[in-house]
Amino acid sequence: MTLIKWIVRNLKTFVLAFALAVIVWISAVNTSDPTVTRDYPQAIKLEVIGLDPSLVVVGTLPEMVTVSMMAPISVWDSMTQTNGEVRAILDLSGLKAGKHALKIQPQVSFRPVQIVGLSVEKVSIDLEELGSVKLPVSVVLRGEPAIGYKTSTAQMEVREVTVSGPRSMIDKVSKAQVEIGIAGLRQDIQQELLVVVLDTNGRTLEDLNINPFKISVNQPIIQLGGYRDIAVKVNISGQQAGGYRVTNISVFPPVVTVYSQNPALIADMPGFVETEPFSLNGEAADINASIPLVLPNGVTIIGEQTVKVQVGISAIEGSLTLKGLPVEIIGVGNGLTALFSPNVVDLIITGPIPMLDSLKTGDIKVILDLTGLKVGKHTLDPMVQILINEIKVQTINPGTIEVTITPAGSQPTPLP
């Protein structure tokens, strides 16, 4: 009994000692591995679980959630090096159709961790019964094919789609359709098109599941009798100016549609129709003109009665070698004199042959600019000035000239 009495008498001392020991231990741990509060560095994707298959969520839920936690630094280091250890869950298990307010449930697999807060803690959610309906798909054509053409029945790989979603939205569904643009077309068009669901007022309904949501559609375009598309050939006569060449001949439109009440006239035409004769007549520049077409009697053109013809004409390029052109110096400083060698150069120039032929002696200068140069020897690149812009310098021979600058009145050693 004496031992028991002693323990009872000293129980407060034991408890106090234990508490102090725990405090010392916690202090030691916090000193070496302090606890800090942070946001998890990555936003967490909200996971929705437990949804009854016969229900559907109406509206939008937050996609990502930021989680704030308190944990020792060592735990933070481990959490940030792994994925999937922190989750944000919205549990819809057992919920019926209607409006609900639910808390997001965070889950962390690490210990010790304390959840401090969420960027979104509670959400309002509206559940509706899932409805579905099967609809035929119609093809809506936008625009008209080219004149002389018509459309026939479109061909679709799938003619019916299943539309599912909230019952309140399904009740508004009126029709499903695809749209295809045919403006100005002369041949069949095949495209993969998105299916659109409309209400009774023709408004597009969003946020519905459409299966399949794309359909391949082939829209035939057929030419009417008495019409024919035919190529245009430009009838060129005459010659361009000497020293020039034709670089291109283009016509717009390159194909025209012709029509006759007698389909035999159309069938007997060759695969092209010519313009009226178009003479180059010594031209030395590009030509743009509107020219009529030559058609058999009883045949007419649909649309514009002329075509636009463009003829590109440019000078034939050539080259010319000029030998022994004198070099002129400019920019010699006051009180200085200059000797340079060589004092003539050879040039190879290129440009349109008519301009090369018309070149005069005074049209080209070779210049050596000594501006700012002081006494001494210098090696400079000569400059060539040509009054005709289309003529370019291909080669200067030699490409550099040596210059000796001396004070005026001195006797510089002549350059070789």
Secondary structure, 3 states (H helix, E strand, C coil): CHHHHHHHHCHHHHHHHHHHHHHHHHHHHHHHCCEEEEECCCCEEEEEECCCCCEEEECCCCCEECEEEEEEHHHHHHHCCCCCCEEEEEECCCCCCEEEEEECEEEECCCCCEEEEECCCEEEEEEEEEEEEEEEEEEEEECCCCCCEEECCCEECCCEEEEEEEHHHHCCEEEEEEEEECCCCCCCEEEEEECEEEECCCCECCCCEEECCEEEEEECEEECCCEEEEEEECCEECCCCCCEEEEEEEEECCEEEEECCCHHHHHHCCCEEEECCEECCCCCCCEEEEEEECCCCCCEECCCCEEEEEEEEEECEEEEEEEEEEEEEECCCCCEEEEEECCEEEEEEEEEHHHHHCCCHHHEEEEEECCCCCCEEEEECCEEEECCCCCEEEEEECCCEEEEEEECCCCCCCCC
